[in-house]
Structures are given as C-alpha cells and as structure tokens.
C-alpha cells in the first residue's frame, strides 16, 4: 500500500532535518503497524537518519522489545500517555538513535470503549533529555486514523527538533 502523500511529505521534511542535524530516529509503533518506518525508509538514503523501528503491537511486545513495564500497561492501558512515554524512552534505550517517536492507539473499527474510543491515539517523542506526550482523537475509518496518527507523529518529531534548536 502506498504511503499517504501528506505522510510522505512529512517524512521527507523529517528526513532532511535529521540528516542536516546528523541525528538518528527510532520508531515504536503499535496501531500504525510500521507506517512511519515505511514512510521514512521509502526515502533513498534513509539509513543515514533512520536507526530502527519497533512494531510493538501486542502488550507483551511493548514489554519484551522496548521495556514498557507490564504493570504500567495494566494500570493505564496500552493506549495512554504513560505507556506512550515509556515506549518513546524505551525505544531510545534499545537503539543508537537520539530521537524517538511512539504511537499507541485504537484504530478501529472495534476495540474502542467509552473512555478510549476508536480514534484515540497517544504519542510520545523523546530526545534523551526531554520526553513529551500527547493524546489526540482522530475521526474516520481505520486507514484514515492510522494515516492521521502517522502524520501527527512526524509533525511531533519536527516540533521536537525545533525545540532542540532553542
């Protein structure tokens, strides 16, 4: 499946910034299933700025691959800012990258609850010194939610890189 053009354009912008600043990115994706990693690696030369990607779709994968504490998932649920923070920080600890992004959410069409509806996605971004988290609720079908989440995650990397400059 081709990557959405907005995601592709954002991936190019992120890639240019990472290359210019000589930084590497690591991704930890759940509901997007590697969509951000795909968008980045669709760009020629991406090995210069993309270190690795984790697709931690199951809760055990989040714990086993990037060190998210199981009790954190039990307490807050996989779709939560504490888990997104742990994913972003764990991805950095388990890579050689300097910048990370994490995505965990409910893409639908099932799986939503009253408190965590379909379209709810939690994000984390980290640069080893600072981690920020955010939760958004996107509208649309499964594919639209996943594309919006991937685009938002890439915008967050750009914002993190902007913060580093100041």
Secondary structure per residue as TSV (DSSP state, phi and psi in degrees):
chain	resnum	aa	ss	phi	psi
A	1	X	-	360.0	127.6
A	2	X	-	-68.1	145.6
A	3	X	-	-71.5	140.4
A	4	X	-	-52.9	142.7
A	5	X	H	-63.2	-35.3
A	6	X	H	-65.1	-44.4
A	7	X	H	-62.4	-42.4
A	8	X	H	-61.2	-45.5
A	9	X	H	-64.3	-40.2
A	10	X	H	-65.6	-39.2
A	11	X	H	-61.7	-38.5
A	12	X	H	-63.6	-45.4
A	13	X	H	-61.8	-44.9
A	14	X	H	-62.2	-45.3
A	15	X	H	-60.1	-43.6
A	16	X	H	-61.7	-43.5
A	17	X	H	-64.6	-46.2
A	18	X	H	-61.6	-44.2
A	19	X	H	-61.5	-48.2
A	20	X	H	-61.5	-35.1
A	21	X	H	-94.8	3.0
A	22	X	T	55.0	47.4
A	23	X	-	-116.7	155.8
A	24	X	-	-114.2	145.8
A	25	X	E	-109.9	141.6
A	26	X	E	-124.0	142.3
A	27	X	E	-116.3	146.8
A	28	X	E	-129.1	104.2
A	29	X	E	-116.6	140.1
A	30	X	S	-114.4	-83.6
A	31	X	T	-64.1	-22.5
A	32	X	T	-86.0	-8.2
A	33	X	T	54.5	30.8
A	34	X	T	96.6	8.6
A	35	X	H	-60.0	-40.4
A	36	X	H	-68.5	-44.3
A	37	X	H	-59.6	-39.5
A	38	X	H	-63.5	-45.6
A	39	X	H	-60.9	-41.0
A	40	X	H	-67.9	-46.7
A	41	X	H	-78.1	-7.5
A	42	X	T	-69.9	-15.9
A	43	X	S	-91.3	126.2
A	44	X	T	-59.0	136.2
A	45	X	T	85.7	7.9
A	46	X	G	-63.5	-17.2
A	47	X	G	-64.0	-14.2
A	48	X	G	-77.9	-15.9
A	49	X	T	-139.6	-5.3
A	50	X	E	-112.9	114.4
A	51	X	E	-83.9	-49.0
A	52	X	E	-173.5	166.2
A	53	X	E	-133.9	139.1
A	54	X	E	-109.9	127.9
A	55	X	E	-105.1	101.6
A	56	X	-	-110.1	72.4
A	57	X	-	-71.8	-42.5
A	58	X	S	-88.7	158.8
A	59	X	H	-62.1	-43.5
A	60	X	H	-59.7	-35.6
A	61	X	H	-63.6	-39.2
A	62	X	H	-60.0	-40.0
A	63	X	H	-75.6	-48.5
A	64	X	H	-70.0	-40.5
A	65	X	H	-86.7	-36.9
A	66	X	H	-128.3	8.5
A	67	X	-	78.0	23.0
A	68	X	-	-69.4	123.5
A	69	X	-	-62.3	128.9
A	70	X	H	-56.1	-35.2
A	71	X	H	-68.4	-26.2
A	72	X	H	-67.1	-43.0
A	73	X	H	-64.4	-43.9
A	74	X	H	-60.7	-41.1
A	75	X	H	-74.1	-42.8
A	76	X	H	-109.4	-16.9
A	77	X	-	86.9	153.7
A	78	X	S	-62.0	-33.9
A	79	X	S	-94.2	89.6
A	80	X	S	-162.8	157.4
A	81	X	H	-66.6	-38.3
A	82	X	H	-60.7	-38.5
A	83	X	H	-71.9	-39.7
A	84	X	H	-61.0	-40.3
A	85	X	H	-61.9	-47.6
A	86	X	H	-64.0	-35.6
A	87	X	H	-65.3	-47.0
A	88	X	H	-62.7	-45.0
A	89	X	H	-71.1	-37.4
A	90	X	H	-67.6	-36.7
A	91	X	H	-62.1	-41.4
A	92	X	H	-64.3	-44.5
A	93	X	H	-61.5	-29.8
A	94	X	T	-102.7	27.6
A	95	X	S	-149.7	-179.0
A	96	X	S	-106.9	9.3
A	97	X	-	-75.8	163.3
A	98	X	S	-107.7	-13.3
A	99	X	E	-133.6	138.5
A	100	X	E	-134.5	158.5
A	101	X	E	-135.0	148.1
A	102	X	E	-134.9	142.4
A	103	X	E	-136.1	127.2
A	104	X	E	-144.4	127.4
A	105	X	E	-164.8	-175.5
A	106	X	-	-111.8	101.1
A	107	X	-	-84.0	-18.1
A	108	X	S	82.9	-173.5
A	109	X	S	-75.0	-18.6
A	110	X	S	-100.8	-176.8
A	111	X	-	92.5	-10.7
A	112	X	-	-79.4	155.7
A	113	X	-	-129.8	177.1
A	114	X	S	-62.2	-38.9
A	115	X	S	-88.8	-20.6
A	116	X	S	-133.6	79.8
A	117	X	-	-73.1	162.5
A	118	X	T	-54.9	133.9
A	119	X	T	100.7	-12.0
A	120	X	E	-77.7	126.0
A	121	X	E	-136.1	131.4
A	122	X	E	-105.1	140.3
A	123	X	E	-123.7	151.0
A	124	X	E	-138.7	142.9
A	125	X	E	-135.1	137.1
A	126	X	E	-143.8	150.1
A	127	X	-	-128.1	26.4
A	128	X	S	76.6	-23.9
A	129	X	S	-102.8	-31.0
A	130	X	-	-142.5	136.7
A	131	X	E	-124.0	132.3
A	132	X	E	-120.4	150.9
A	133	X	E	-134.0	157.2
A	134	X	E	-160.1	149.0
A	135	X	E	-122.9	135.1
A	136	X	E	-127.5	157.2
A	137	X	E	-120.2	117.7
A	138	X	-	-101.2	152.1
A	139	X	-	-105.8	153.1
A	140	X	S	125.9	-173.2
A	141	X	S	-83.6	-179.4
A	142	X	H	-53.2	-49.4
A	143	X	H	-64.2	-42.6
A	144	X	H	-63.5	-39.9
A	145	X	H	-64.7	-43.8
A	146	X	H	-63.8	-42.0
A	147	X	H	-66.1	-44.0
A	148	X	H	-62.0	-38.8
A	149	X	H	-65.6	-43.9
A	150	X	H	-61.5	-44.3
A	151	X	H	-63.4	-43.9
A	152	X	H	-63.9	-39.7
A	153	X	H	-61.7	-42.2
A	154	X	H	-67.5	-38.5
A	155	X	H	-61.3	-36.9
A	156	X	H	-64.7	-35.9
A	157	X	H	-63.7	-43.7
A	158	X	H	-60.6	-41.6
A	159	X	H	-64.3	-41.5
A	160	X	H	-62.0	-42.2
A	161	X	H	-65.9	-37.3
A	162	X	H	-62.9	-41.3
A	163	X	H	-62.8	-37.0
A	164	X	H	-63.1	-28.6
A	165	X	H	-72.7	-20.9
A	166	X	-	-101.3	360.0
